Amino acid sequence: MDSNTPIRFEIFAGHQIVRTEVLMGASLKIGKLSSHSLRFDDPSVSRLHAELEVRNPNEVILKDLGSDQGTFLNNEPVMRSKLFTGDRVRFGGVECIVTIAGQTARRPGTEQVIQTSASARGPAQVSRKSLPNFDAEVDRGYGKVLQVLGLFGTSVISYGHLYESEPDVFTIGFGVDADCVVNPGVLPTADAFPLAEVTDGGAMLVHIPDNINGEVMLDGKVFDLNGLRDAGRMSRGRVPDSSSLALPLRARCRLTIGEFSFLVAVIPHPGSAPPLTLSDRIDPPLIASIGGVAIFMVMIFTLLSLIPQSPESLDLDRLAALNRFIEISLEAEEKIEEKKNGEDGAKKAADDEGAMGKKESLEQNKKYQIKGTDAGDPSVIAARKQEVAQNVVDEIFSSMDSGLLDGNESAVALGALEGFTGNQTGEMAGNAFGVGGLGGVGTGTGGGGDGVGSFGLGGLSTVGGGGGGRGGKGYGSGASNIGRKRRRKPKIIPLAAKIDGGNLPRDVVRRVIMSRAGAYQSCYERQLQVKRDLNGKIEMKIIISGQGKVLQSVVARSTMNNPKVERCIAGNIKKLRFPAPKNGKMVKVRYPFRFKSGG
């Protein structure tokens, strides 16, 4: 079997050559499979259609392998037949012209063009009429390429391309400068031998040592190199003892030099590949995969956003307790404001003399009596005043015994009385010299502490005692021996919120914000350890999305001026989750807090 004989297949589509294949091998499979030597992607060709068995250049056997639409040789169906150069072979609907390199035998009945016997050389042995026009070229638009393939046995050991527009040389020899290394002594020179060359003018030459023979294939015919030399188609080479042959487009030359074989061919330049379009650069499966993952992630996040709040946030008892806490906080704020207003009024009357007693009177031992309007029966009015006065005094002393007059609560209401006259005890009612607010001669420590807002009792050492103001109110000077003021716990008092936009009820906003009241208290108390008199008011600006998420939590105004407390409270509010507004619109909230240290 011979695996070094090149066989060329010119493949046609109608009358046009669509591709050319040059194959070598002892057995060449033909069919649809990608593993075959000659593959046709055509519905008329079977998966395993035919086979070429190459024994030597003169004995190439074509065998049909049971194909569906048959194998035809020169339009005749065959199962097994010998092939010759120039035969037309059709595999199903695909037609080829076969050229076998080195074949000297011809199909019976055809003219033998060239005698290739090595012992019979001479000009008469080559028919000049049958020689191809080696100067003819076909311009495909991109120029030509001189292709060189070096083989050792059946292995490719060297490969080169020489372009028409770039003069260059492909060399062989035994030195390191050669493009392909060959055995020494087989070349006419010890230097690197220029096997193939592209000249400055674009001519494509193959240089052949005189002792080397080979073949040239062109237009379906094979020509012996010795015959071409004798016919004068080759010129003397620029290296001694060698000849040069200009190869036209589609020409192929095969040389055997020692143990090496070289195939030199002129092929059309394939041209530049067109730039890829955007659609060609994009890998559709990759884009589809990325899109699928993105859609999956969006679905996951959407499902997570639809998960309801934890059952703890829906606990009705807890909601009721939070609402009660807010109500108590608001009521406490209102009471503090009212008490503040009362204290401001009482301070104006501080240190004034009480209505009880009269400093111009020289009497002391007189009972209390009510000073009112003297209209009607004098005896009845006097008795009625005395009865009311006694009842009031009893009530005052009862209140003192029960501890109500402790400086933190308002005094017992006395009704619409103008005042008292007289002393604490006495035989008869009337005016008496008054010191201490009840008309008694009060000598002693005096009322303890600030008695503003309380019923003044001088000389009894009670909280709120001292010189009573008008109407039983006044300012007590001195220290009390009854009770001490205790330090109160620091407080955070939520004030009235302002809500703008959206549809979120005020009580819902309060409930959610105050659900983290303990966290706000912790923020405040931590800084109280640093500054004991830390007080003030912080107003938070809160923006709630249409889904109930806190988008913004910042300090709008602050009189506390403590960034750590402000940042801590803003961060806790940012963690809140509100019910979604009914109209789905954004809600803006201004929520103030008042902080009191309790000192």
C-alpha positions in Angstrom: 0.0 0.0 0.0 1.2 3.5 -0.9 0.4 6.4 1.5 2.7 9.0 -0.2 0.8 9.5 -3.4 -1.1 12.8 -3.6 -4.5 12.6 -5.1 -6.3 15.8 -6.0 -10.1 16.1 -6.1 -11.7 19.1 -7.9 -15.2 19.2 -6.6 -17.9 20.8 -8.8 -21.3 22.4 -8.2 -22.8 22.4 -11.7 -20.0 23.6 -14.0 -18.2 25.6 -11.3 -15.4 24.3 -9.1 -16.3 25.0 -5.5 -13.4 23.5 -3.8 -10.2 21.5 -4.3 -8.8 18.8 -2.0 -5.4 17.1 -2.1 -5.3 13.9 0.0 -2.7 11.2 0.7 -3.2 7.9 2.3 -3.3 4.2 1.7 -7.1 4.2 2.3 -9.2 7.2 1.8 -12.8 7.1 3.1 -15.5 9.2 1.4 -18.9 10.1 2.9 -20.8 12.4 5.4 -18.9 11.5 8.6 -16.5 14.1 9.9 -13.8 11.4 10.4 -13.7 10.6 6.7 -10.8 11.8 4.5 -13.1 13.4 1.9 -16.3 14.6 3.5 -19.4 15.9 1.7 -22.3 17.6 3.5 -24.9 16.7 0.9 -28.2 14.7 1.3 -27.4 12.5 -1.7 -24.1 11.3 -0.1 -24.3 8.4 2.4 -22.6 8.4 5.7 -20.1 5.7 4.5 -20.3 6.2 0.7 -17.1 5.0 -1.0 -13.4 4.2 -0.5 -10.1 4.7 -2.4 -7.5 2.0 -2.0 -4.1 3.4 -3.0 -1.5 0.6 -3.8 0.8 2.8 -6.0 0.3 5.7 -8.3 -0.7 3.4 -11.2 -3.1 1.3 -9.1 -5.8 3.3 -7.3 -9.0 1.3 -6.7 -12.4 3.0 -6.3 -14.9 0.9 -4.3 -18.6 1.7 -3.5 -19.5 0.8 0.1 -23.2 0.1 -0.5 -24.3 3.8 -0.8 -28.0 4.7 -1.2 -27.6 6.7 -4.5 -24.5 4.9 -5.9 -21.1 5.8 -7.1 -20.5 6.7 -10.8 -17.3 6.6 -12.8 -17.4 8.7 -16.1 -21.3 8.5 -15.8 -21.3 4.7 -15.4 -22.4 3.1 -12.1 -19.6 1.1 -10.5 -19.0 -1.1 -7.5 -15.2 -1.5 -8.0 -12.9 0.0 -10.6 -9.4 1.4 -11.2 -9.0 5.1 -11.3 -6.9 7.2 -13.7 -6.0 10.8 -13.8 -8.8 12.8 -15.5 -11.6 10.5 -14.5 -14.9 12.0 -13.4 -16.3 10.4 -10.3 -19.8 11.1 -8.9 -20.8 10.3 -5.4 -24.6 10.5 -5.3 -25.1 14.1 -6.7 -21.5 15.4 -6.0 -19.1 15.2 -9.0 -15.3 15.3 -8.8 -12.4 15.2 -11.3 -9.5 13.1 -10.0 -5.8 13.8 -10.6 -3.2 11.2 -9.3 0.4 12.4 -8.9 3.1 10.2 -10.4 0.7 8.1 -12.4 2.1 7.0 -15.8 -0.6 4.6 -16.8 -3.6 6.0 -18.8 -7.1 4.7 -19.2 -7.3 2.6 -22.4 -8.3 4.6 -25.4 -6.8 7.9 -24.3 -3.7 9.6 -25.6 -0.6 9.3 -23.5 0.7 12.8 -23.1 4.1 12.3 -21.5 6.5 9.4 -21.4 7.9 9.3 -17.9 10.5 6.6 -18.1 13.6 7.8 -16.4 15.8 6.0 -19.0 14.1 7.6 -22.1 14.5 11.4 -22.1 14.5 13.7 -25.0 12.6 16.6 -26.6 10.5 14.3 -28.7 9.2 12.6 -25.6 7.1 15.7 -24.6 4.3 16.9 -26.9 4.5 20.7 -26.9 0.9 21.0 -27.9 -0.2 19.2 -24.8 1.9 21.4 -22.4 -0.1 23.8 -20.3 0.4 27.5 -20.5 2.5 28.0 -17.3 2.3 31.7 -17.8 -1.5 31.8 -17.5 -2.8 33.1 -14.3 -6.3 33.7 -12.8 -6.7 36.8 -10.8 -9.1 36.1 -7.9 -8.9 39.6 -6.5 -6.6 38.9 -3.5 -3.4 37.7 -5.2 -1.6 34.4 -4.8 0.2 32.4 -2.1 3.1 30.0 -2.6 2.5 27.1 -0.2 5.3 24.7 0.9 4.7 21.5 2.8 7.6 19.4 4.0 7.1 15.7 4.9 9.3 13.0 6.4 7.5 9.8 5.5 3.9 10.7 6.2 4.6 13.2 9.0 4.5 16.9 8.2 7.7 18.5 9.6 7.7 21.9 8.0 5.1 24.4 6.6 5.5 27.8 5.0 3.5 30.5 3.2 5.1 33.0 0.8 2.8 35.9 -0.3 2.8 37.5 -3.7 3.1 41.0 -2.2 6.0 40.1 0.2 9.2 38.7 -1.5 10.6 35.9 0.5 12.4 32.5 0.3 11.8 29.0 1.8 15.1 27.2 2.3 16.1 23.6 3.0 19.5 22.3 4.1 21.5 20.9 6.9 22.2 24.2 8.7 20.3 25.9 11.5 19.3 28.8 9.1 17.3 26.5 6.9 13.5 26.5 7.2 13.5 22.7 6.9 16.5 20.5 7.7 17.3 17.6 5.3 20.1 15.0 5.1 23.5 16.3 4.1 24.8 15.4 0.6 21.5 15.4 -1.2 21.7 19.1 -2.3 24.2 20.6 -4.8 25.4 23.1 -2.2 26.4 23.0 1.5 24.5 26.3 2.1 20.8 26.6 2.6 19.1 25.8 -0.7 16.2 28.1 -1.9 13.5 25.6 -2.6 10.7 28.1 -3.2 10.8 31.8 -3.8 8.6 34.8 -4.4 10.6 37.5 -6.4 10.3 41.2 -6.2 8.0 41.1 -9.3 5.7 38.6 -7.7 6.8 35.6 -9.7 6.5 32.3 -7.8 9.4 30.0 -8.5 10.4 26.5 -7.4 14.1 25.7 -7.6 14.9 22.0 -8.4 18.3 20.4 -8.1 19.4 18.7 -11.3 19.6 15.3 -9.6 16.0 15.5 -8.3 13.0 14.4 -10.2 9.3 15.0 -9.5 5.9 15.9 -11.0 3.9 19.0 -11.7 0.0 18.8 -11.7 -2.0 21.4 -13.6 -5.5 21.4 -15.2 -6.0 17.7 -14.4 -2.8 16.6 -16.0 0.5 15.4 -14.5 3.9 16.4 -16.0 7.3 14.9 -15.3 10.0 17.4 -14.4 12.6 15.8 -16.5 10.3 16.1 -19.5 9.7 19.8 -18.7 13.5 20.4 -18.6 14.0 18.7 -21.9 11.1 20.7 -23.4 12.8 23.9 -22.4 10.1 25.0 -19.9 12.6 25.3 -17.1 15.3 27.9 -16.8 18.7 27.6 -15.1 18.5 28.4 -11.4 20.5 31.0 -9.5 22.1 28.2 -7.6 24.6 26.0 -9.6 23.4 22.6 -10.8 19.7 23.6 -10.4 16.7 24.6 -12.6 13.8 27.0 -11.8 10.2 26.7 -12.8 7.6 29.4 -12.6 4.4 28.0 -11.2 1.0 29.5 -12.3 -2.1 29.6 -10.1 -3.5 26.1 -9.4 -0.1 24.4 -10.2 1.3 21.8 -7.7 4.8 20.4 -7.7 5.9 17.3 -5.8 9.7 16.7 -5.1 11.4 13.8 -3.5 14.8 14.7 -1.9 16.4 11.9 0.0 14.0 10.7 2.6 12.0 13.9 2.4 9.1 14.9 0.2 8.1 18.5 -0.6 4.8 19.7 -2.0 4.8 23.2 -3.5 1.5 24.7 -4.7 0.3 28.1 -5.8 -3.2 28.8 -4.3 -5.4 31.8 -4.4 -5.1 34.2 -1.4 -8.1 33.6 0.8 -8.5 37.4 1.4 -9.2 39.1 4.7 -12.0 37.8 6.8 -14.9 40.3 7.1 -15.4 41.8 10.5 -17.8 40.0 12.7 -21.2 41.6 13.2 -22.6 42.2 16.7 -24.9 39.3 16.3 -21.9 37.0 15.4 -19.9 38.2 18.4 -22.7 37.5 20.8 -23.1 33.9 22.0 -26.9 33.4 22.1 -26.7 30.5 24.7 -24.6 32.6 27.0 -26.9 35.6 26.7 -29.9 33.3 27.3 -28.3 31.9 30.4 -27.5 35.3 31.9 -31.0 36.5 31.1 -32.5 33.4 32.8 -30.4 33.9 35.9 -31.4 37.6 36.1 -35.1 36.8 35.8 -34.8 34.1 38.5 -33.1 36.6 40.9 -35.8 39.2 40.3 -38.4 36.6 41.1 -36.6 35.6 44.3 -36.4 39.2 45.5 -40.0 39.8 44.6 -41.1 36.8 46.6 -39.0 37.9 49.6 -40.6 41.4 49.5 -44.0 39.8 49.7 -43.3 37.8 52.8 -45.5 39.2 55.6 -44.1 40.6 58.9 -43.4 38.2 61.7 -46.4 37.1 63.9 -44.9 39.1 66.7 -45.7 42.4 64.9 -49.3 41.2 64.6 -49.8 40.5 68.3 -52.9 42.4 69.3 -52.0 42.5 73.0 -48.6 44.0 72.2 -50.2 46.6 69.9 -52.7 47.6 72.6 -49.9 48.0 75.1 -47.9 50.2 72.7 -51.0 52.3 72.0 -51.6 52.8 75.8 -47.9 53.8 76.3 -48.3 56.5 73.6 -51.5 57.8 75.2 -49.8 58.0 78.7 -46.8 59.7 77.2 -49.0 62.3 75.5 -51.1 62.9 78.6 -47.9 63.3 80.7 -46.7 65.9 78.3 -50.0 67.8 78.5 -49.9 67.8 82.3 -46.3 69.0 82.3 -47.3 71.9 80.1 -50.2 72.8 82.4 -48.1 72.6 85.5 -45.5 74.7 83.9 -48.1 77.4 83.2 -49.3 77.2 86.8 -45.8 77.5 88.2 -45.2 80.6 86.1 -48.3 82.3 87.5 -47.4 81.3 91.1 -43.9 82.7 90.8 -45.4 86.1 90.2 -47.0 86.0 93.6 -44.0 84.6 95.5 -43.2 86.2 98.9 -46.5 88.2 98.9 -48.4 88.3 102.2 -51.2 85.8 102.5 -54.8 86.8 102.7 -55.0 85.1 106.2 -54.2 87.6 108.9 -53.9 91.3 109.1 -50.6 92.9 110.1 -52.3 96.2 111.3 -54.5 94.3 113.9 -53.3 94.3 117.5 -55.3 91.1 118.3 -53.9 87.7 118.0 -56.4 85.3 119.7 -59.1 85.2 117.0 -60.7 82.4 115.1 -60.8 81.9 111.3 -63.7 83.3 109.5 -64.5 83.6 105.8 -64.4 87.0 104.3 -67.3 87.4 102.0 -70.1 89.7 101.0 -72.3 90.9 103.9 -75.7 90.8 102.3 -78.8 89.5 104.1 -79.4 88.6 107.8 -76.1 89.5 109.6 -76.6 86.8 112.2 -77.3 84.1 109.6 -74.4 85.2 107.4 -72.0 85.2 110.4 -73.1 81.7 111.5 -72.7 80.4 107.9 -69.2 81.9 107.5 -68.1 80.3 110.7 -69.4 76.9 109.7 -67.7 77.0 106.3 -64.5 78.2 107.8 -64.4 75.4 110.3 -65.1 72.8 107.7 -62.3 74.2 105.5 -59.8 74.2 108.4 -60.7 70.6 109.2 -60.2 69.7 105.6 -56.8 71.4 105.5 -55.5 69.5 108.5 -56.9 66.3 107.2 -55.0 66.8 104.0 -51.8 67.5 105.8 -52.2 64.3 107.9 -52.8 62.3 104.7 -49.6 63.6 103.1 -51.3 65.3 100.1 -49.5 68.5 100.7 -46.1 67.1 99.6 -44.9 69.8 97.2 -45.4 67.6 94.2 -49.2 67.9 94.0 -51.6 70.9 94.0 -53.1 71.9 97.3 -56.7 70.8 98.2 -59.2 72.9 96.3 -60.9 75.4 98.5 -63.6 76.5 96.1 -64.4 80.1 95.3 -63.2 81.7 98.6 -61.8 85.2 98.8 -59.6 84.3 101.7 -59.3 83.7 105.5 -59.3 86.0 108.5 -58.5 85.2 112.1 -56.0 82.9 113.8 -55.9 79.1 114.0 -57.5 79.1 117.4 -59.4 81.7 119.5 -62.5 82.5 121.4 -64.1 84.6 118.7 -63.8 85.1 115.0 -62.0 88.2 113.7 -58.9 89.8 112.3 -55.5 89.0 113.9 -51.9 89.9 113.3 -50.8 87.4 110.7 -47.3 86.0 110.1 -46.9 82.8 108.0 -50.0 82.8 105.9 -52.6 81.5 108.4 -52.7 84.4 110.6 -50.8 82.6 113.4 -47.6 84.0 114.9 -45.3 81.7 113.0 -41.9 81.4 114.4 -39.7 78.5 113.4 -38.0 77.0 110.3 -40.6 78.1 107.9 -42.0 76.3 104.8 -39.6 73.8 103.2 -38.4 74.4 99.7 -40.2 75.8 96.8 -43.9 76.0 97.6 -44.9 77.4 94.3 -48.2 75.9 93.3 -49.1 74.7 96.8 -51.1 75.9 99.8 -48.8 77.9 102.0 -48.6 76.9 105.6 -46.0 78.9 107.6 -44.6 77.6 110.8 -45.6 74.0 110.2 -42.4 73.0 108.5 -44.3 71.5 105.5 -43.3 71.5 101.9 -44.7 74.6 100.4 -44.9 76.5 103.6 -43.9 80.1 104.1 -45.5 83.4 103.3 -48.5 82.4 101.3 -49.4 84.2 98.2 -52.9 85.5 97.3 -55.6 82.9 97.1 -53.6 80.5 99.2 -50.7 80.3 96.8 -47.2 81.6 97.3 -43.5 80.9 97.7 -42.1 79.3 100.8 -38.7 80.2 101.9 -36.4 77.9 103.9 -35.9 74.2 104.3 -38.5 71.6 105.2 -38.1 68.8 107.8 -40.8 66.8 106.1 -39.7 64.7 103.0 -37.0 65.2 100.3 -37.3 65.6 96.5 -36.2 62.3 94.8 -34.2 62.1 91.5 -36.5 61.1 88.7 -35.7 58.6 85.9 -34.7 60.0 82.5 -37.6 60.3 80.2 -38.2 60.4 76.4 -41.5 62.1 75.6 -42.9 61.7 72.1 -44.7 64.8 70.9 -47.3 65.3 68.2 -46.2 64.1 64.8 -46.7 65.9 61.5 -47.6 63.7 58.5 -47.5 64.8 54.9 -48.6 62.8 51.9 -49.6 59.2 51.6 -52.4 57.6 53.5 -50.9 56.4 56.9 -52.9 57.0 60.1 -51.2 59.1 62.8 -51.8 56.5 65.5 -50.2 53.8 63.3 -47.1 56.0 62.7 -46.8 56.6 66.5 -47.3 52.9 67.3 -44.5 51.8 64.9 -42.1 54.5 65.9 -42.5 53.9 69.6 -42.1 50.2 69.2 -38.4 50.9 69.6 -38.8 53.2 72.6 -36.4 51.0 74.6 -33.7 51.5 72.0 -34.2 55.3 72.0 -34.0 55.3 75.8 -30.8 53.3 75.7 -29.3 55.8 73.2 -30.1 58.7 75.5 -29.0 57.1 78.8 -25.6 56.0 77.4 -24.8 59.7 76.8 -26.2 60.7 80.2 -23.3 58.8 81.7 -21.0 61.3 80.0 -23.1 64.5 80.5 -25.5 64.4 83.5 -27.6 67.4 82.4 -28.1 66.3 78.8 -31.6 67.5 77.8 -33.3 68.8 74.7 -35.6 68.2 71.8 -34.9 66.2 68.7 -37.2 66.4 65.6 -36.7 63.5 63.2 -37.5 63.7 59.4 -38.7 60.3 58.2 -39.6 59.4 54.6 -41.6 56.1 54.1 -42.0 54.4 50.8 -45.2 53.2 49.2 -44.3 49.7 50.5 -43.7 50.8 54.1 -39.9 50.9 54.0 -38.0 53.7 55.7 -36.1 55.5 52.9 -34.7 58.3 55.0 -34.2 58.9 58.7 -32.4 62.1 59.5 -32.4 64.8 62.2 -34.4 67.9 61.0 -33.8 70.0 64.2 -32.1 69.5 67.5 -31.7 71.5 70.7 -29.7 68.7 72.3 -26.8 69.0 70.0 -25.4 65.6 70.7 -24.5 63.8 67.4 -24.2 60.4 69.1 -27.7 60.4 70.4 -29.1 61.8 67.1 -27.3 59.1 65.0 -28.3 56.3 67.3 -32.0 57.3 67.1 -31.9 57.9 63.4 -30.3 54.4 62.9 -33.0 52.7 65.0 -35.8 54.4 63.1 -34.2 53.3 59.8 -34.8 49.7 60.9 -38.5 50.2 61.2 -41.1 48.7 58.8 -44.4 50.5 58.4 -47.6 49.1 56.9 -47.9 50.0 53.3 -50.0 53.2 52.8 -53.4 52.5 51.3 -52.8 54.7 48.3 -49.3 53.4 47.8 -47.8 56.9 47.9 -44.7 58.1 49.8 -45.3 59.5 53.3 -43.2 62.3 55.0 -43.2 62.4 58.8 -41.8 65.0 61.2 -41.6 63.3 64.6 -40.3 65.2 67.7 -39.0 63.8 70.9 -38.3 65.6 74.2 -35.5 64.2 76.4 -35.4 65.0 80.2 -32.6 63.8 82.4 -34.8 63.7 85.6 -32.2 65.6 87.7 
